[in-house]
Amino acid sequence: MLFFEIRIIINIGYETDNSKLVKLKTKIHSSLRTVEWKNNAVVMIDQTKLPNKLVFVKYTDYKDVANAIRTLVVRGAPAIGISGAFGLALAALQSKAKSKEKLLEDLEKARNTLFETRPTAINLAWGLDKIMKVANKSNNVTEIKKLIIQTAKKMAEEDIETNMNMGKHGAALFENNDRIMTHCNAGALATVGYGTALGVIRATKESGKKIKVIATETRPVMQGSRLTAFELKHDGIDVSLIPDTAVGYAMFKGLVNKVIVGADRILRTGHVYNKIGTYQVAMMAKQHNIPFYVAAPLSTFDLKSNPEDVIIEQRNRSEVTQIGDRKTAPDDIDVINPAFDMTPPELITGIITEVGIAKPSFEESIKKLFKSKM
Ligand code: RUB
């Protein structure tokens, strides 16, 4: 596998240490990019190493990008959408094709390899299809290569802009002294930068309101403790970490008055697919009369599928039977390890997007949001 580990780059102000937690000198959303295109290579933060080490990996082979998506080096719906697009840009550069037809064949093969890595987040298909459309419309090999790279870079820049706009819309829903629960990581690390749900939290804080965040640890991959707690703490946002099993306790005790999460796929009916455990959080919020918001860009919407069409990714049993190298379950135990679940629309108060907020009934209001974009 082609990659370099970069331990210290002074000009963007971070440092890493093998034994201690990573300490950053500047804000994550303004100083770091989760994934970017640099000198004909894709550079990304290896999120499997956080919060102990900040390691940047650099790929020049699209197959390594596919592997990075599969193994959660990069994760989070918008981030894997952009990584897929950059993966295709690498595939175009790698291709030795002399004709447009042959190059399109090579790209189609790369598209399939990248697409098969993770089935639930629709953003991956969105990123890949957008690039394939550009390739199909271009005239020749040189033009395809140039336009694919240009488009993928533009998509990455637009991702940040989209998140900032989502933040502006969403911040209006939050008030001074709100106590906001979030699940998994829908932050700068799940996107190119700034974040979706955490983008709204950032924008709320930037608007001068005082807020407190309660982050769930998000078993079994711990995106909440490893990534959300890390991100918010480094950016100076007041955050407390709780075990997933303390969601009911925290709501019952009044430690939470609003919830916001991200999404991996949203159907036209307002069914939301997000990290496993989201459904439980939403149910518990309903029980305690706590508003439950979802923040996601329009690229996370799948207007064609019905709930029965959506594939829920099932992940490796070892995520559940061990912590690191230590076994935490009997050998040969049967394991069910879904990575996502579905939250039905009746549990959702509002869906925050870059063009506005969808409210029940979702089918009509989602339609309106898409119309306003055209
Ligand atoms: C990530 C996950 C996140 C959404 C956030 O799962 O479920 O909550 O992707 O997306 P994984 P967004 O870590 O397994 O990829 O940033 O669009 O809200």
Residues whose N, C-alpha, C, O or C-beta is under 5 A from the ligand:
A	BS01	RUB	R75 G76 A77 P78 H183 C184 N185 A186 G187 A190 T196 A197 Q223 G262 A263 D264 N274 K275 A295 A296
